[in-house]
Each structure stands twice: as C-alpha cells, then as structure tokens.
Amino acid sequence: MAGKRVTRRQPGRIKRFWRETTGELKKVSWPTRQEAIQLTKIVIVVMVLVGAILGSLDLLFSRMFGLLFG
C-alpha cells in the first residue's frame, strides 16, 4: 500500500472556508462606481491600442515574409 494517501475528513471545513472567504472580502477596498467605470475605460483603451499595435506588426511581418519567400 505504498504511495496511497490517507485523507481525513475535517468537519465544518466548508463553513470555515465560507467564514474565511467572507471575512477576507470585507477587508477589500472596493472601488466606487465612478472609479470602476473609469478603470474599465482605461482597460478598453489599452486593449484597443495593444490590438492595433499587434495587428500592425502582424501585417508588417506577413508582408515582409511574403516579399522574401513569396
């Protein structure tokens, strides 16, 4: 029976998990609605910029390889 794990059931572990989770969530500094909207706008702008940069690089490299190997 080497390598076999013995697991013990801990009574109330779900209650303890729930209690600890709610306790940690109460400690979180939640943003206001206005802050959340502003941060969401920033994330969307950054995503669009990164997408445009990556798309441009992809187009550039595909054309370069097309000229070299096509």
C-alpha positions in Angstrom: 0.0 0.0 0.0 2.9 2.3 -0.6 2.1 5.6 -2.2 -1.6 5.5 -1.1 -2.8 8.7 0.5 -5.0 8.7 3.6 -7.4 11.6 3.6 -9.1 12.7 6.7 -12.5 14.5 6.6 -12.4 17.7 8.5 -15.8 18.5 10.0 -17.0 22.0 9.2 -14.4 22.7 6.5 -17.0 24.3 4.2 -18.3 26.5 7.0 -14.7 27.5 7.8 -13.9 28.2 4.2 -17.1 30.3 3.8 -16.4 32.3 7.0 -12.8 33.0 6.0 -13.8 34.0 2.5 -16.4 36.4 3.6 -14.0 37.8 6.2 -11.4 38.5 3.5 -14.0 40.1 1.2 -14.9 42.5 4.0 -11.3 43.7 4.1 -11.2 44.5 0.4 -11.2 48.2 -0.6 -13.9 48.2 -3.3 -13.8 50.9 -5.9 -16.7 53.3 -6.2 -19.0 53.1 -9.3 -17.2 56.1 -10.9 -13.8 54.6 -10.3 -14.9 51.2 -11.7 -16.2 52.9 -14.9 -13.0 55.0 -15.3 -10.8 51.9 -14.8 -12.9 49.9 -17.3 -12.5 52.7 -19.9 -8.7 52.6 -19.4 -8.6 48.8 -19.8 -10.6 49.1 -23.0 -8.4 51.8 -24.5 -5.2 49.8 -23.6 -6.7 46.7 -25.2 -7.5 48.6 -28.4 -4.1 50.1 -28.6 -2.3 46.8 -28.0 -4.5 45.1 -30.5 -3.7 47.8 -33.1 0.0 47.5 -32.4 0.0 43.7 -32.7 -2.2 43.8 -35.8 0.1 46.3 -37.4 3.2 44.2 -36.6 1.4 41.1 -37.9 0.6 42.9 -41.2 4.2 44.2 -41.5 5.8 40.9 -40.8 3.5 39.0 -43.1 4.2 41.4 -46.0 8.0 41.2 -45.3 7.9 37.4 -45.3 5.7 37.5 -48.4 8.3 39.6 -50.2 11.2 37.4 -49.0 9.7 34.0 -49.6 6.8 34.6 -52.0 
